[in-house]
């Protein structure tokens, strides 16, 4: 098994095309065509993690946070990042990062937090927008089912819990074949009228090329008309953060203690408590302070995230409790997501959780 086989599994689950513009997901160091000997899972790549991979004979490190986030202008061992890169290259290790793409997909980071809190009726807190497109083609009625099947198999028409979604309307197309053409119907140099179905699908724009290739391959016409329209629609099943309901409303102090126990955080920074039951919970793994307004609009009683600055707590405005449980604490179970995806396909492959990784933030 090659390293790229492991990468393909992860990217089927969380395509790198979904990452935020500031991010740097994917294979950061190493050769994906090497045989895979084992994987180490971690949140952050440190020198201890690299040493651990070497000691345990694992040649791919899969991390949540990218080791290389900004440009590297030199490699002279002056920072831990440079030393990790140098050591990985010397020992033929691959380093792979799946960051905001795993935050955005269904069953990603925030969904894992919701699962641990046993939340029900989950919805995306901040759905993605500007990532969907509409793909349209025109085909004779005799071939419409063939085209629909090909586009669906390429990933088009997947909406929520449904797939193979498309729409068609009947009309008339005209064309005239010129010198060198080999028309499916009609004669050269004669204007031809043909009954055609306009067929359309919604798809994420990053798979548009694959869908177009599938349509072209299945289409009877030599030169099929295919249009792609960008959409402003929000992608309700994909985005950052999650909102859900507790099965039984809980006292604020009891719920915060439960959060401390589950996520192993020694202290929770929070805005003033509101002396009411917690029934609806919003959360976002990592640095989610920018989505406080989304949490308030969702009518959540509490918003759980990390890296909340002092002034951000004022945005609670006695409408919601804002709880900062820590960046690492909120994302630590991302490793379980990686483990599940890899072992589901390769149950006998050596996948290990890092034993040397620790939270870089300490509490006195």
Secondary structure, DSSP 8 states (H G I E B T S, - for coil): -BHHHHHHHHHHHS-GGGS-TT---EEEES-TTSB---EEEESS--HHHHHHHHHTT--EEEESS-S--S-----SS-SHHHHHHHHHHHTT-EEEE--HHHHHSTTSHHHHHHHHTT-EEEEEEEEEES-EEEEEEEE-GGGHHHHHHHHHHTTTT-BTTB-S--EEEEEEEEEEB-TT---SSS-BTSEEEEEEEEEEEEEEGGGHHHHHHHHHHH-SSTT--EEEEE---EEEEEEEEEEEEEEEEE-HHHHHHHHHHHHT-S--EE----SS-EEEEEEEEEE-GGGHHHHHHTT-SEEEEE---GGGGGGGTTTSEEEE--HHHHHTTHHHHHHHHHHHH-TTS-EEE-SS---S----
